[in-house]
Amino acid sequence: MAHLFDERSILLTDRVAIVTGAAEGIGRDTALLFARCGATLAICDRQEELLADVAAQIEALGRPVISAVLDVRDAVAVDAFVQSIASAHGHVDVLVNNAGGTFVSPFLDVSPKGEASLIAENFTQVTHFIRRVAPLMTNGGSIINITSIEAHQAGPGFGIYAAMKTALESLSKSLALEFGTRRIRVNSISPDAQPSEGDKGLQETLVESDPEFLPAFLPPLGYLGTTEDTAAAALFLASDLSRFITGSSIHVDGGTWAGGGWHRPDSTRPSHWSSEDV
């Protein structure tokens, strides 16, 4: 009996994969895991030194890498980055839209300029990347949009950010249908409870801001994950093992979404919780 899958089905041998926001956290771990599984990488971020370190690690694994220091909101820079990939490889197989960001602020304190920045960083740049990269997926492909638990629940203190992540979830479903005949799969990943360098300060600011609500700091599983957990889900969605999955979202959150996610700050916290767990 012939089988569709074997141990090689998880590999990305010689597939061209773009990972945005690859200097740290989920983006870094995704790029490195893809490289270990045989992919050819193209990475970008605005943090030059950290990005250079990731590129060096990829090269040390024996995999080719194109690295570009840029702000994903800069459409001209993004176009040049994508063109360099097209010139070098002629096609793209995987796009991981990981770059994004936010700040803690009640909605009424967010200025129009701040709102526009959040929209550009978390939504508009993603649509721009997809428009530029999808035509290069000439042999099918996988688009993976990294959203957040806030795409599926309230985000007090992060209202615009949460709205953009929700919009990205909706876009992923719509594009899954539009791109189906191109054999391009579009899925999203909704992470939570995975502390990283980029969000530790953000969470500490939230704790100190006297909020009406706080997120649950430990998920129902009772322990925190790592950004490698989301990278593993991205590898699955990039690989042949997910060939029949599109328009879906994977919750890599230790059960946070199932558990509701938020509590009032005067609630009793677990005795084993400390600020080091944030």
Secondary structure, DSSP 8 states (H G I E B T S, - for coil): ---S--GGGG--TT-EEEEES-SSHHHHHHHHHHHHTT-EEEEEES-HHHHHHHHHHHHHTT--EEEEE--TT-HHHHHHHHHHHHHHHS--SEEEE---------GGG--HHHHHHHHIIIIIHHHHHHHHHGGG-TT-EEEEEE--GGGSS--TT-HHHHHHHHHHHHHHHHHHHHTGGGTEEEEEEEE-S---HHHHHHHHHHHHT--S-EE-SS-TTSS---HHHHHHHHHHHHSGGGTT--S-EEEESTTHHHH--EE-TTS---TT--GGG-
